[in-house]
Amino acid sequence: MILSAEESDYSYEDSPLFDVTIEEFETCALDRLRILAEIESSSARNRTWAELAKVTDDQCRKYLPLDSTPKPTLEKRNLNPELLILDEERRRDHLSHFVLRLAFCRSCVACHSKVVLH
């Protein structure tokens, strides 16, 4: 069964169970790559932990903002536009994680998921 984005729980354990456009697939992957590239760059520059944390936080807010508010119920999401934004943030985070997991895994076992492209 394929769940809508609203019904999914966005667990990193599972592949996304929602429809994704090619553009969204690419954009989410590039946004997460930008964050990871900045982390790697910070390491190469021997930044302190505090500097790394600040740079990472800034990059995350810019490219993949994600509120840490607990996931609302489906009923609450439908009544509150702010919760729909939160749901979209979680959806993008889940998708970007999975896309890079697919891109960088070295075996099918490492991916732990079946992917269906239509």
C-alpha positions as CSV (number, residue, x, y, z in Angstrom):
1,M,0.0,0.0,0.0
2,I,1.3,3.5,-0.9
3,L,0.7,6.1,1.8
4,S,0.2,9.8,1.1
5,A,2.9,12.1,2.5
6,E,0.4,13.0,5.3
7,E,0.0,9.4,6.4
8,S,3.7,8.4,6.2
9,D,5.9,8.6,9.3
10,Y,9.1,9.4,7.5
11,S,11.3,6.8,9.2
12,Y,14.9,6.6,7.9
13,E,14.4,2.8,8.2
14,D,11.9,2.8,5.3
15,S,12.1,4.1,1.8
16,P,9.7,7.0,0.9
17,L,6.2,5.7,0.1
18,F,5.0,8.8,-1.6
19,D,5.2,10.1,-5.2
20,V,8.2,12.3,-6.0
21,T,8.9,14.3,-9.2
22,I,12.3,14.0,-10.8
23,E,12.9,17.7,-10.0
24,E,12.1,17.2,-6.3
25,F,14.3,14.1,-6.2
26,E,17.2,16.1,-7.6
27,T,16.6,19.2,-5.5
28,C,16.4,17.4,-2.2
29,A,19.5,15.4,-3.0
30,L,21.5,18.5,-3.9
31,D,20.3,20.4,-0.8
32,R,21.5,17.6,1.5
33,L,24.8,17.3,-0.5
34,R,25.4,21.1,0.1
35,I,25.1,20.5,3.8
36,L,27.4,17.5,3.8
37,A,29.9,19.3,1.6
38,E,30.1,22.1,4.1
39,I,30.6,19.7,7.0
40,E,33.5,18.1,5.0
41,S,34.9,21.5,4.2
42,S,34.8,22.5,7.9
43,S,36.7,19.3,8.8
44,A,39.4,20.1,6.2
45,R,39.7,23.6,7.6
46,N,40.2,22.3,11.1
47,R,37.2,24.3,12.5
48,T,36.4,23.9,16.1
49,W,33.4,21.9,17.2
50,A,31.5,25.2,18.0
51,E,32.3,26.5,14.5
52,L,31.3,23.3,12.9
53,A,28.0,23.3,14.8
54,K,27.2,26.8,13.7
55,V,28.1,26.2,10.1
56,T,26.0,23.0,10.0
57,D,23.1,24.7,11.7
58,D,23.2,27.6,9.2
59,Q,23.4,25.3,6.2
60,C,20.5,23.1,7.5
61,R,18.3,26.2,8.1
62,K,19.1,27.4,4.6
63,Y,18.7,24.2,2.6
64,L,16.7,21.7,4.7
65,P,15.0,23.4,7.6
66,L,13.4,20.9,10.0
67,D,11.5,21.9,13.1
68,S,11.9,19.5,15.9
69,T,8.3,19.7,17.0
70,P,6.8,16.2,17.5
71,K,4.9,14.9,14.5
72,P,1.2,16.0,14.7
73,T,-1.7,13.8,14.0
74,L,-3.3,13.7,10.6
75,E,-6.4,15.6,12.0
76,K,-4.3,18.4,13.5
77,R,-2.2,18.8,10.3
78,N,-5.3,19.3,8.2
79,L,-6.5,22.1,10.4
80,N,-3.2,24.0,10.8
81,P,-1.2,25.4,7.8
82,E,2.0,25.7,10.0
83,L,1.8,21.9,10.6
84,L,1.5,21.3,6.8
85,I,4.8,23.2,6.5
86,L,6.4,21.0,9.2
87,D,5.1,18.0,7.4
88,E,6.7,19.2,4.1
89,E,10.0,19.8,5.9
90,R,10.0,16.2,7.3
91,R,9.0,14.9,3.8
92,R,12.0,16.7,2.2
93,D,14.4,15.5,5.0
94,H,13.2,11.9,4.5
95,L,13.5,12.0,0.8
96,S,16.9,13.6,0.7
97,H,18.3,11.1,3.2
98,F,17.0,8.2,1.1
99,V,18.2,9.6,-2.2
100,L,21.8,10.0,-0.9
101,R,21.6,6.6,0.8
102,L,20.8,5.2,-2.7
103,A,23.5,7.2,-4.3
104,F,26.3,6.2,-1.9
105,C,25.4,2.7,-0.8
106,R,27.8,0.1,-2.0
107,S,25.5,-2.9,-2.1
108,C,21.8,-3.7,-2.2
109,V,22.0,-4.9,1.4
110,A,23.3,-1.5,2.5
111,C,20.2,0.2,1.0
112,H,17.7,-2.1,2.8
113,S,15.0,-1.0,0.4
114,K,13.3,-1.8,-2.9
115,V,13.0,1.2,-5.2
116,V,10.2,1.4,-7.7
117,L,10.7,4.1,-10.4
118,H,7.7,4.8,-12.7
